[in-house]
Amino acid sequence: MDTIEMTEKYVMKTYNRYPVSFVRGRGCYLYDENGKEYLDMLAGIAVCNLGHCHPEVTEAICEQAKELIHTSNLFHIKPQAELARLICENSFGEKVFFCNSGAEANEGAIKLARRYAFEKSKKGYEIVAFKNSFHGRTFASVSVTGQGKYNEGFGPMLSDVKFAEFNNLDSVKAVISDKTCGIIVEPIQGEGGIVPATEEFLKGLREIADEIDAILIFDEVQTGIGRTGKLFAYQHYNVEPDVMTLAKALGNGVPIGAIVAKGKAANVLKPGLHASTFGGNFLATAAGVKVIETVSKDEFLESVNEKGNYLKGKLLELKKEFPHIIESVRGMGLMIGVVCKMECGRIVEKALEKGLIINCTAKNVLRFAPPLIISEEEIDTGIRILKNILSIF
Ligand SMILES: Cc1ncc(COP(=O)(O)O)c(C=O)c1O
């Protein structure tokens, strides 16, 4: 039985997978079982920001695996402490909690907001979230996800969640009250179609959260770790949240998530209130240390902006050439969405056949989230393949 047959037989069919099984990756390239090469402009959905098998991350993982992998959080863990320090020194954060995924980080952030309200004897436990958002698949995170398709048939959802319109402060004011304990928002909606928040909107949320003493949570699971050209997307906006959630690229492929908090939010989660067996173990945090050390360098982030502008420019040229297909190009850094005038699943399939990996989000948005180490030549290669494909539609 080959990999595809075994998957079909033994793995729960929760994904519609493409008929490809990769066996090796280097930098921006993946190789399948037949040796075919693919240019990866998706990076495992914004995870492998340093590319596949980045030599220093791989070395850090291998060295750590030879020494010690897991002890539990009953004891101190050196790379965990180092990673927490690096995150705090490079962000607004003062304290970090480690977990294993984005959904889990958001789950913990929502618990934190509710616990803060409990300790302040607030009048209620309502969370304000946004339509079209995506925060993960666990119960709390799917309950604050503003797209019905993700929670249909799983109800009842977490109670006391109110949805407002993204980038619309009036709609937030309409649902906010002294019962609100938290607001959760993505600085750029990822699964919702690469939709950046406006500065006015995030600043307005900050003011509202301050007025009613609620916890403002930025979900930076997809936007964090250099993806947008800053280490964290909030740094584009001159607004700091109380809590930021991270995952995806923090381990460059090793599962890890984090809740970063400051001020009134920093010490809400006390011993016994929240925990994770694997969270922040030696292996995951050793990878995370190398990732943050590399991505946080000014030259590295500058190069992300340059390459982001380069890719955006090339995509805008394609828009001119294919106005019947491409409506607009949006995003920040190397998190770019090409809004199409048609559903774009077929474009993604054709691209894969031709050795280019991209994906489709919100039905009609082609998502580009390549490894941040991509070169201009590699971008040119991707654009050439895409151009050939668009000419057949
Ligand atoms: C903004 C955002 N939050 C949370 C998640 C969930 O992360 P995970 O799949 O690691 O649970 C995702 C995943 O795509 C995401 O994009």
Ligand as a Chemical Component Dictionary entry (heavy atoms), coordinates in Angstrom:
data_LIG
# 
_chem_comp.id                   LIG 
_chem_comp.type                 NON-POLYMER 
_chem_comp.pdbx_formal_charge   0 
_chem_comp.three_letter_code    LIG 
# 
loop_
_chem_comp_atom.comp_id 
_chem_comp_atom.atom_id 
_chem_comp_atom.alt_atom_id 
_chem_comp_atom.type_symbol 
_chem_comp_atom.charge 
_chem_comp_atom.model_Cartn_x 
_chem_comp_atom.model_Cartn_y 
_chem_comp_atom.model_Cartn_z 
_chem_comp_atom.pdbx_ordinal 
LIG C1 C1 C 0 -5.493 33.399 12.864 1  
LIG C2 C2 C 0 -5.504 31.950 13.257 2  
LIG N1 N1 N 0 -5.785 31.616 14.529 3  
LIG C3 C3 C 0 -5.785 30.342 14.930 4  
LIG C4 C4 C 0 -5.538 29.312 14.058 5  
LIG C5 C5 C 0 -5.570 27.900 14.539 6  
LIG O1 O1 O 0 -4.284 27.416 14.666 7  
LIG P1 P1 P 0 -4.030 25.843 14.844 8  
LIG O2 O2 O 0 -4.421 25.193 13.572 9  
LIG O3 O3 O 0 -2.560 25.750 15.151 10 
LIG O4 O4 O 0 -4.868 25.401 15.998 11 
LIG C6 C6 C 0 -5.246 29.605 12.720 12 
LIG C7 C7 C 0 -4.984 28.536 11.751 13 
LIG O5 O5 O 0 -5.053 28.705 10.557 14 
LIG C8 C8 C 0 -5.229 30.962 12.307 15 
LIG O6 O6 O 0 -4.968 31.306 11.039 16 
# 
loop_
_chem_comp_bond.comp_id 
_chem_comp_bond.atom_id_1 
_chem_comp_bond.atom_id_2 
_chem_comp_bond.value_order 
_chem_comp_bond.pdbx_ordinal 
LIG C1 C2 SING 1  
LIG C2 N1 SING 2  
LIG C2 C8 DOUB 3  
LIG N1 C3 DOUB 4  
LIG C3 C4 SING 5  
LIG C4 C5 SING 6  
LIG C4 C6 DOUB 7  
LIG C5 O1 SING 8  
LIG O1 P1 SING 9  
LIG P1 O2 DOUB 10 
LIG P1 O3 SING 11 
LIG P1 O4 SING 12 
LIG C6 C7 SING 13 
LIG C6 C8 SING 14 
LIG C7 O5 DOUB 15 
LIG C8 O6 SING 16 
# 
